[in-house]
Amino acid sequence: MATRDEPVYVRVEGEHILGTLITPGSLVPGVLFVHGWGGDQRQYLARAHEVAGLGCVCLTFDLRGHAQTQAQYESVSREESLRDVLAAYDFLAAQHNVDSDAIAVVGSSYGGYLAAMLTELRPVKWLALRVPALYKDSEWTLPKLKLRGEQDLEKYRLQPVKPEESKALRGCRSFTGDALLVESEHDTIIPHQVIVNYREACVSARSLTYRMIEGADHGLSSESMQAAYTTLLVKWFKEIVFGAKPADSVPAAAPASATSETAPAVA
């Protein structure tokens, strides 16, 4: 299926954040991609093309504090980031060829954390989380960059956390759609306990698919890791979103040079 790229600006609180809308030509599901902290929408462009080729309208965008708004990197808070995600979701759902009752959200790391909270604020039918981050609910308006030290995140992320203790986990607990949870085997930023917390929170999901990418680090720093994630994501979309029978193969990822999700030292 042919796709078309369209640069777009999403308005949020008197500012604009840059996005790229990838569309086919009919009423189809919408897919919102949310990048991680320290990244940008380029991480998801090739992957969004893969999903759009299945028959979806896909939107990637840059959270404030990244790419063109890098100057805000040290001051932007989780509250502002969540508003960015809400604005991007509303923009996508309002597109004339998007089925507003069929929205999927795909998030990695910090983007996965934001995506989980989004599910309590907007209708989400499908939720794909790769190595989702986890933070304490306190210091909500503090600049995100200060949270690692302020919240002692290395220790916090090794602890079991119940849904009532976390906005993101509460979102997962109330989510009733289909969920995909992806872990990296050698993740030094998001430990296994965080994945367990998210997995155990998804008690109301219609279906929950868990996958571990063997040998992968947090940021999928090699081309083979990138390809492995794209393969399982596209396969999940084929089977869950479009109801296709499991296939032996799915489209391969584009070269990682343009789409790497290599993460900084914080998440």
N, C-alpha and C positions, 0 to 999 in steps of 0.2 A: 504493500500500500504506500502510495506516495505521501510524503509529509512536507510541511512548509514551516520555516522558522520566521518568527516575527518578533523583533525587539519590542518590549513593552515596558512602561513605567507604572509601578504600583504606588498609589498615593497612600501615605500613612502619616498622620499627625503633622500635616503641612509640609512634609518632605516626600521625595520619590525614591523608590528603590528599583534598581534595574532588574528585569527578568527577560526570559526568552520563552515565547509561547510556540510550542510545536504542535501542529494540528493536521488531522486528516480532513475530509470534507463532509462529514455527516454527524448526526447526534450520537455521541459515544460517551463512554465513561471519561471522567477527568482524573488526572494523576498529578499530585503536587509533590515535588521533590524538595526536601529541606536539607541543606548541607550542614556539615559540622562546624564547630568553632575553629576559626583560623583558616577555613577553606573559602570556597565561593561556588557559584552555580556551574562553573566549568567542569567541576568534578562529576556532574550528573548529565551533561549534555549528550554524550554518546549513548549513555544508558537510557536516557529519555527518548532518544531516537529509536532504540530497540523496542521500547514499550509502545511508543506512538505507532510504530509499524504494525503492531498487533491490532490497532484500531482504537486508540485513546488520544485524547487531547492532553498533552503534558506541559506543565509549567515548572521551569526552574527559575530561581531568583537569588539575589544576594541579600543576606541579612545585613542590617545596618551594622557598621563597624568593620565591614569587609569590602573588598574590591573598591568601587568608586567612593565609598564612604569610610575608607580605612582610617581616616582621621578620628572617627568615633570609637575606635577599637578599645581604647582604655576606659571609656566612660559608659558604654552601652550596657544596659541591665537585662536580666531575664524578662522583666516586664515588657521592655521595649521589643525584645526579640519575639516574644509571643504575639505582640501586636503586629509585627511584621508578618508572621505566619498567618494570623487571622486575615490581614489585608490581602495577602496573596491567595488564600483560600477563597475569599469572597470574590476576588477578581476572576479566578478560574471558574467558579460556580456560575458566574454571570455571563460566561461566554455563550453565544447563541447556539453553538453546536455541542455543548456539554450537557449531559444528563445530570442535573443537580442532585438527583437521588442516587447517583452512582459515582461517588468520589473516593479515590484511593489516596493515601498519604504515605510517602516513603521517606524515612529519615535516618540519618547516620549520626551516631555519637550525640553531640549537643542537639542536632537536628531531630534525632529520635526522641530525645527527652521532650522537646517542644511538641513534636507530633503527638506524643502520648497525651499531653495536656490538652491539645486541640480537640481531641475526641469528645471531651465534656462540653465543649463550647460550640462545636459545629457538627453536622451529620457527617460521619465518616463510615463508609461501607467496608473498606479494606485498609488494613494498617500493616506496613512493613517496617520493622525496626532492625537496623544493623548496629550492633554494639552500642545500644542506647546508654547515654550517660545518666547519672543520678546525683541529685543535690538535695540538701536540706531545704525545707520550705522557708526557713528563716533568711534574713538578709535579702528579701525578694527584690528590693530596688537598688541594692548595692551593685556597682559595676561587676559584671560577670568575671572579669579578669582577676578580681580579688577573692573569689570564692574558694579557690584551692587552699589558700592559707587560712582564711577566716573560718572555714568549715572543716578543716583537717580532712579533706576528701579521701586521702589515701586510707585512713583508718575507717572513715564512715562507709566507704564502699566495700569493705570487708565484712560488714555487719548485715544480718537479716533485717529488712525493713518491711513493715506492714503497709498495706495500701492506705490506711487511715493516717499514716505518718508522711505521706508524700503525694503531692498533686499529680505527678506523673503516674504513679502506681494506682491512684484512685481512678484516673482516666482509663487505665487498662482494666481495672476491676469492673467498671460499668460498660466497657466496650462490648457490643453484642455482634459485631461483624466478624470477618475472617482476618486472622492475624498471622504474620510471619515474623519470627524472631531469629536473628542470625548472630552467631558468636564467632570470634576469631580465636583459634586455639592458643596462640601465643600473644595475647593482648596484655600489655603491661600497664595500660591506662584504665581499662574497664575490666575488673576482675570477674571471675566466674560467678561470685555471689550476687553481683548486680544483675546478671542474666537470670539467675535463679529468682531474684526478687520480681523481676518483670514477668517471668514465666508463671510463677505462682499467683501473680495478680490477675492473670487473664482467665478468671474463673467463669466469666459469662460469654466468652467468645464463642461464636458459632463453630469455628474451627481454629486450631492453633498449630502451626507448622514450625518446628524448631530445626535449625540446621547449624552445624559448626563447619567453618572453613578450615580444613586441616592445614597446619603450617603457617597460617596467616597471622599477621600482626594487626594492630589496631587500625592503621591507616591504609592497609592493603597496598604495601609499598612496591610490590612486583607486578609485572604484567599478568603473570599466571594467577595471582590472587584476585586481581581485578576481573579477569575472565571468569574465574570460579563464581564470584559474587553475581556478575551479570547473568551467567548461565542459570543459577538457581532462582534469581529474581524473575527472569523472563519465563522460566518454567512454571513458577508459582502463579504468575499472571495468566498464563495459558490455561492452567488447570483450575484455578480458583475463580478468577474473574470471568474467563470465557468458557469455562466448563469443558475444556478439551481433555481427552484421555491423556495420561502420562505418555510423553514422547521420549525416544531414545536420545534425541539431541535437540538443542535450541540454538538460536543465533549466537555467535561468539561475540565477545566484547571487542570494542575498538581498541587500538593500541593505547597503552596506559599513559603514554607521554603527554596526552592532552586531557586525560581524565583522572589522573592519580588522586586518591583520597588521602595521601600521606598527611598525617595529623601532626600538629605541633605538640609540645611537651605537656599541654594541658587540654582537658576536655570537660 
